[in-house]
């Protein structure tokens, strides 16, 4: 056996392996530099355009597609609702007329309403505040899953109706039952990438304030009684005193257009 030849082969093999590992390290370092440079360039561009943001989630999250089915409310559940006149539509939509109206506080009505919801509405702790549309005189809450809202989902909402005296007199409720995940957990886009996508597409106007960036779920596929939910970045943006909600699919980076959302809301409601 030619030990000298074998030794030479091993030395050459290890040299090749070392060169490969060094090249991988250099490539990774260059990639990291490019990402840092990209982030730095993005921050400079945003600053130039007067776009302000703060407190972005910095982790790299992992999520799954989720299945969900329309909840059917039972008679026993409806019997739990006191001091209100209930009608039920398709066993899945609760219409409630309150026996006594509830006066909204001018300062902290959200906290008061949160307490009311938890005490007087079915599964009230599974909903969180979304918006108060004073023109439409409606306050909207959306159902949550793992503390993340089911965004713009007419099948998973609470809508309170407000009269001219700033009193709640009725509400509608729908709900989804979250099923099994449809895939293994996967890494999704970071919050800064969702902001970058919107900026590159011209969706963030100059002198905008990105008040909040948070993860939620949006309906990817909707059937009569079931849905597929996809993780979605929600950006709450203010510009010239007007509020705008921007959504980005966290898996593929697709921007969810507002007209799509509005159409779904009309269909669902």
C-alpha positions as CSV (number, residue, x, y, z in Angstrom):
1,X,0.0,0.0,0.0
2,X,1.4,3.4,-1.1
3,X,1.0,5.3,2.2
4,X,2.8,8.3,0.8
5,X,0.3,8.6,-2.0
6,X,-2.7,8.1,0.3
7,X,-1.3,10.8,2.6
8,X,-1.0,13.2,-0.3
9,X,-4.6,12.5,-1.4
10,X,-5.9,13.2,2.2
11,X,-3.9,16.5,2.3
12,X,-5.3,17.6,-1.0
13,X,-8.8,16.6,0.0
14,X,-8.6,18.6,3.2
15,X,-7.2,21.6,1.4
16,X,-10.2,21.4,-1.1
17,X,-12.6,21.2,1.9
18,X,-10.9,24.1,3.6
19,X,-11.1,26.2,0.5
20,X,-14.8,25.3,0.1
21,X,-15.6,26.3,3.7
22,X,-13.7,29.5,3.3
23,X,-15.6,30.3,0.2
24,X,-18.9,29.6,2.0
25,X,-17.8,31.9,4.8
26,X,-16.9,34.7,2.4
27,X,-20.2,34.3,0.6
28,X,-22.2,34.4,3.8
29,X,-20.2,37.4,5.0
30,X,-20.9,39.2,1.7
31,X,-24.6,38.3,1.9
32,X,-24.8,39.7,5.4
33,X,-23.0,42.9,4.3
34,X,-25.5,43.2,1.4
35,X,-28.4,42.8,3.7
36,X,-27.0,45.3,6.2
37,X,-26.3,47.7,3.3
38,X,-29.8,47.1,2.0
39,X,-31.3,47.9,5.4
40,X,-29.1,51.0,5.7
41,X,-30.1,52.2,2.2
42,X,-33.8,51.6,3.0
43,X,-33.5,53.6,6.2
44,X,-31.8,56.4,4.4
45,X,-34.5,56.4,1.7
46,X,-37.3,56.4,4.3
47,X,-35.7,59.2,6.2
48,X,-35.4,61.2,3.0
49,X,-39.1,60.7,2.2
50,X,-40.1,61.6,5.8
51,X,-41.5,58.1,6.5
52,X,-41.2,57.4,10.2
53,X,-41.6,54.0,11.9
54,X,-40.8,52.6,15.3
55,X,-40.7,49.5,17.4
56,X,-40.6,47.0,14.5
57,X,-40.6,43.3,15.5
58,X,-37.0,42.2,15.0
59,X,-37.3,38.4,15.2
60,X,-37.5,36.1,12.3
61,X,-40.9,34.4,12.8
62,X,-42.1,31.0,11.8
63,X,-45.8,30.4,11.0
64,X,-48.2,28.0,9.3
65,X,-51.2,28.1,7.1
66,X,-54.3,27.5,9.3
67,X,-57.7,26.0,8.5
68,X,-60.8,27.4,10.0
69,X,-64.5,26.6,10.0
70,X,-67.6,28.8,10.6
71,X,-68.8,28.4,14.2
72,X,-72.3,27.2,14.8
73,X,-73.7,28.7,18.0
74,X,-75.8,26.3,20.1
75,X,-79.0,27.1,22.0
76,X,-77.2,26.5,25.3
77,X,-74.6,29.2,24.3
78,X,-77.3,31.7,23.3
79,X,-79.0,31.2,26.6
80,X,-76.0,32.6,28.3
81,X,-76.6,36.0,26.8
82,X,-78.5,38.1,29.3
83,X,-80.2,41.5,29.0
84,X,-80.4,41.5,25.2
85,X,-82.8,40.3,22.5
86,X,-81.1,37.8,20.3
87,X,-81.8,36.6,16.8
88,X,-79.7,34.1,15.0
89,X,-79.0,33.8,11.3
90,X,-77.9,30.5,9.8
91,X,-76.9,29.4,13.3
92,X,-73.7,31.4,12.8
93,X,-74.5,35.1,12.9
94,X,-75.7,36.6,16.2
95,X,-77.8,39.8,16.0
96,X,-78.3,41.4,19.4
97,X,-80.4,44.3,20.5
98,X,-79.4,45.5,24.0
99,X,-82.1,46.0,26.6
100,X,-80.3,49.1,27.8
101,X,-77.9,51.2,25.8
102,X,-74.3,51.6,26.9
103,X,-72.9,55.1,27.1
104,X,-69.4,55.3,25.6
105,X,-66.8,57.2,27.6
106,X,-65.1,60.0,25.7
107,X,-61.6,59.1,27.0
108,X,-61.1,55.4,27.6
109,X,-64.1,53.7,25.9
110,X,-61.9,50.8,24.6
111,X,-61.0,49.6,28.1
112,X,-64.6,49.9,29.2
113,X,-65.8,48.1,26.1
114,X,-63.2,45.3,26.6
115,X,-64.5,44.7,30.1
116,X,-68.1,44.6,28.8
117,X,-67.2,42.2,26.0
118,X,-65.5,39.7,28.3
119,X,-68.5,39.7,30.7
120,X,-71.5,39.8,28.4
121,X,-70.5,38.4,25.0
122,X,-69.8,34.8,24.0
123,X,-66.0,34.1,23.9
124,X,-65.5,37.9,24.3
125,X,-61.9,37.3,25.4
126,X,-61.1,36.0,21.9
127,X,-61.7,39.4,20.2
128,X,-59.6,42.6,20.1
129,X,-60.3,46.1,19.1
130,X,-59.8,47.2,15.5
131,X,-61.4,50.5,14.7
132,X,-64.1,53.0,15.5
133,X,-65.7,54.4,12.3
134,X,-67.5,57.5,13.5
135,X,-69.0,58.2,10.1
136,X,-70.6,54.7,9.9
137,X,-71.1,54.8,13.7
138,X,-69.6,51.3,14.1
139,X,-67.0,49.9,16.4
140,X,-65.2,46.8,15.0
141,X,-63.4,44.0,16.8
142,X,-61.8,41.0,15.2
143,X,-61.3,37.5,16.6
144,X,-57.8,36.6,17.6
145,X,-55.8,33.4,17.3
146,X,-52.6,33.2,19.5
147,X,-53.2,36.9,20.2
148,X,-53.1,37.8,16.5
149,X,-56.1,39.2,14.7
150,X,-58.0,37.5,11.9
151,X,-57.6,40.6,9.7
152,X,-60.6,42.1,7.9
153,X,-62.5,38.9,8.4
154,X,-66.3,39.3,8.3
155,X,-66.7,35.7,9.6
156,X,-64.7,36.5,12.7
157,X,-65.8,39.9,14.0
158,X,-67.8,41.8,16.6
159,X,-69.5,45.0,15.2
160,X,-71.1,47.4,17.7
161,X,-73.6,49.9,16.5
162,X,-73.6,53.4,18.0
163,X,-76.5,55.9,18.1
164,X,-76.4,59.7,17.9
165,X,-76.1,59.9,21.7
166,X,-72.8,58.0,21.6
167,X,-74.4,54.9,23.0
168,X,-74.1,51.3,21.9
169,X,-77.5,49.8,21.3
170,X,-76.8,46.6,19.3
171,X,-74.1,44.3,18.0
172,X,-73.4,41.5,15.5
173,X,-71.1,38.6,16.1
174,X,-69.5,35.9,13.9
175,X,-66.8,33.5,14.8
176,X,-64.4,30.9,13.3
177,X,-63.3,27.7,14.9
178,X,-59.6,27.3,14.2
179,X,-58.6,23.9,13.0
180,X,-55.3,22.1,12.3
181,X,-52.3,23.7,10.6
182,X,-51.9,22.8,7.0
183,X,-48.2,22.7,6.8
184,X,-45.0,22.6,8.9
185,X,-43.8,25.8,10.4
186,X,-41.9,27.9,7.9
187,X,-39.8,31.1,8.2
188,X,-41.7,34.1,6.9
189,X,-40.8,37.6,5.9
190,X,-39.5,39.9,8.7
191,X,-41.4,43.1,9.6
192,X,-38.7,45.3,8.0
193,X,-39.1,43.3,4.7
194,X,-42.8,43.9,4.6
195,X,-42.2,47.6,5.1
196,X,-39.6,47.6,2.3
197,X,-42.0,45.8,-0.1
198,X,-44.7,48.4,0.5
199,X,-42.1,51.2,0.1
200,X,-40.6,49.8,-3.2
201,X,-44.1,49.5,-4.6
202,X,-45.0,53.1,-3.7
203,X,-47.6,52.2,-1.2
204,X,-46.0,54.3,1.6
205,X,-46.6,57.9,0.9
206,X,-44.0,60.6,1.8
207,X,-44.3,62.0,5.3
208,X,-46.2,58.9,6.5
209,X,-46.1,57.6,10.1
210,X,-46.1,53.8,10.4
211,X,-47.8,53.6,13.8
212,X,-47.8,49.9,14.2
213,X,-46.5,46.7,12.4
214,X,-47.9,43.4,13.7
215,X,-48.6,39.9,12.5
216,X,-52.1,38.6,11.9
217,X,-54.0,36.2,9.7
218,X,-55.8,37.0,6.5
219,X,-58.2,34.8,4.4
220,X,-56.2,33.2,1.6
221,X,-59.0,30.9,0.4
222,X,-62.7,31.3,1.4
223,X,-65.4,28.7,0.9
224,X,-69.0,28.6,2.1
225,X,-68.2,27.4,5.6
226,X,-64.4,27.1,5.8
227,X,-61.3,29.2,5.2
228,X,-57.6,28.9,4.8
229,X,-55.7,31.6,6.7
230,X,-52.3,32.8,5.9
231,X,-49.9,34.8,8.2
232,X,-50.0,38.4,7.1
233,X,-48.2,41.6,8.2
234,X,-50.5,44.4,9.1
235,X,-49.1,48.0,8.9
236,X,-51.2,50.7,10.5
237,X,-50.2,53.9,8.7
238,X,-51.2,57.5,9.2
239,X,-50.8,60.2,6.5
240,X,-52.2,63.7,6.6
241,X,-54.5,62.7,9.4
242,X,-55.9,59.8,7.4
243,X,-55.5,56.2,8.7
244,X,-54.7,53.4,6.3
245,X,-54.3,49.6,6.8
246,X,-51.7,47.9,4.6
247,X,-51.4,44.1,4.4
248,X,-48.5,42.0,3.1
249,X,-48.7,38.2,2.8
250,X,-45.9,37.0,5.1
251,X,-45.1,33.9,3.1
252,X,-44.8,35.3,-0.5
253,X,-44.6,39.0,0.0
254,X,-47.7,39.8,-2.1
255,X,-49.5,43.0,-1.2
256,X,-53.1,42.5,-0.4
257,X,-54.9,45.3,-2.2
258,X,-57.5,47.4,-0.3
259,X,-60.2,46.9,-3.0
260,X,-59.8,43.1,-2.4
261,X,-60.3,43.6,1.3
262,X,-63.3,45.9,0.8
263,X,-64.9,43.4,-1.6
264,X,-64.5,40.6,0.9
265,X,-66.0,42.7,3.7
266,X,-69.0,43.4,1.6
267,X,-69.4,39.7,0.7
268,X,-68.9,38.6,4.3
269,X,-71.1,41.2,5.9
